[in-house]
Amino acid sequence: MLGAFAVGKTSLVQQYVNSIFSEKYQTTIGVKIDQKQLIIDGQDITLMLWDLYGDDDFMKMKPTYLIGASGYLLVADGTRSETIDVAIQLQAMAAATTNNAPFILLINKSDLDETWEIAPETLLRLQQRGWQVLLTSAKKDLMVDEAFEKLAKMMLA
Amino acid sequence: MEKATPQDPEQLAEAARLNELRRLLIGLSQEELRRLQLLLSDPHEFAEELSQLLPYAIRKMIEKGEITVDNLLPFVEDAMHKSIQKNPQRLADILFPVMGPAIRKAVSEDLKRMIAAINASLESGLSPKTLKWRLQAMTSKRSFAEIVLANSYVYHVSHVFLIHRETGLLLHEEQAAESKSLEADLISSMLTAIRDFAQDSFKQATPGSLDEIQVGELKILVEQGPFAVLAAIIEGQPPADYRLTLMETIEAVHYNHVVDLEKFNGDTTVFRHTAKFLQQCLIKAKKTSTSKPPYLLMAFLFLGMAGLGYFLVQRYQHTKLLKSFANALESQAGYHLTNSDVKGRTIYISGLKDPLAAGPDSIREAMNIENRSLEMHFDAYVSADPAILLKRARVFLNPPSGVNLSLSGQTLIVSGKADAAWVQQLGQLTALPDGIQAVDDTGLNQLASDLTWIIPAIEEKSFGFDVNVIKLDNQQQIVFDSLVRAALELENYNQIYNKTLAIYVRSYTKRSNNALANEKVARQRAEEFISLLERSGVKKDLLKSQVLFAEDLNENVSLRTVHFAVFDKNQSGND
């Protein structure tokens, strides 16, 4: 899980799994790890979800945590357009570190229509670059399971 | 490439046709043929070409399973062996960059091991357990350190994780039978994250340097390999060489699964074969005893010490008391101790004792000593102690109360007053008490005779009567009683001193006016008085009547009175 500060990465993970580690790990060592068992096309899959600390001025994400990743979810906040820029920067770094592992861009907080800031053209432009983009809402549990399962399928492909 | 030289156009066309024919026949251009020819004719060139292909070919063969690493080992080993024999310096040069870190790591491991051993020794402390180990070391001829190392480790390896180094994914997990299941996948990832965090945060130059995490009694030992990491969860203090076990295990895993690890794609099923290696790491050592202080033993020791102390104090006091008793007895007159010895709770005393010496009981009771604590044996002897000499003299002489006895050397000094009989007895002694050589009785006075008070007591009495009356009034009765006591004493006196004293009962009258009649009346009066005395207990033979005439006397006397005089019957004759 990569993304700017307070875009809802942890909420998405919380919506998807039950964690044994507390969130304080994120603020202490910069990562919280969760696990999700699922079946894709009749195959047992274990997803190890590394929820990385939001990239902001106070604490930079540690690139080391990306090493060995099979795929990643880039998360942006639909009500803050600048988080898309952060996501783009993070993707560039992640692509290099993970040797172009598959990823999906999640535009979170899709339930907040009235404060939505991201223009459809922006998303269209990213899709034209080959990016997979999904609109999610951790709060309303919209497209959360689908996002993780889709990434799993992409990683298996 | 062969250079084209300007030639005859006919020749060029022929050559082109020939080339075309070659290409059609064998599919190779002349250039390619020339290169093949060069390879065949020049061994150096051929070897150069082959050297590029061989590693790739071998890798392919290993991947296909046509040959194994084991098949290649003898050749490689043999080659290395010969190479080292031929030129050792070459291998030294190759190993030089590796040996430094390897040696450093070995030294560091040894230091860690030593510190762990010291920690374990300190943890054991100076307990009865350590004393037992020292005894073991002495009897088994092994060093104490060896015994400590063999005994002091108390640990339990509950889980061993094999983790893919790059992805942090769990490859395989083994756990002790009695341990509870952990979220192994999550823990593996988290361990990897922590390792990455430490490495990132502290900018470690050497990767994989997070070797140990300790949380209270729980310890996670991490052993790094090139592709995988081994993590052991341990409760307590493992033996120092446990790190070596982990190293050997991770090496074995790499040796057997190097391709699987290198080409890991997320499928962990192949790593189930690492179970046999990982299980070797699940070791434990039972606690031989709890580390709490041995309260029970301490209590026993304390009670034992207290009991021993009490016994020693009691014995010391008892011995002291018995010795005091012996000293007191020795200083007592009439004793001479020849031996005194304390054995257990009894004192044995032997010696000499004068029969007149006081018994030991008064001293024993004064000192509150039980009779059963004493074993005494005395032979009789004659003591020359002054106190005993005096005692002996007193028994021998039986002096009356007015007599004092004292000693001057061996001379008995007798002083005071004694009656004539005792004085006479003393003067007639034919033998003296033992230990007394002489008697000095110059200070002894004989008591005056009792007559001095009896005779006046008798003779001072007188009774006056009316005519023809012999009757005592109340006043006279008191005087009469006194007279009777004196008369009775006179009788005793006669008996003691063998005397014959008697009392005249004198009745006074006058010659004038019929002397005879007067005498008769007077005698009768005397006789009647005698009978009065007789009735009071005075013996008759002590009494004698006597009539005296006033005219015969030189003094004035009252008539019709009775007086008394003491006389000796043997000397007076018949009056």
Interface residues (C-beta under 8 A of the other chain):
Chain A: I20 F21 Y25 I29 G30 V31 I33 D34 Q35 T46 M48 W50 K62 T64 Y65 I67 G68 A69 S70
Chain B: H164 E166 T167 G168 L169 E183 D185 L186 S189 M190 A193 I194 D196 F197 Q199 D200 G266
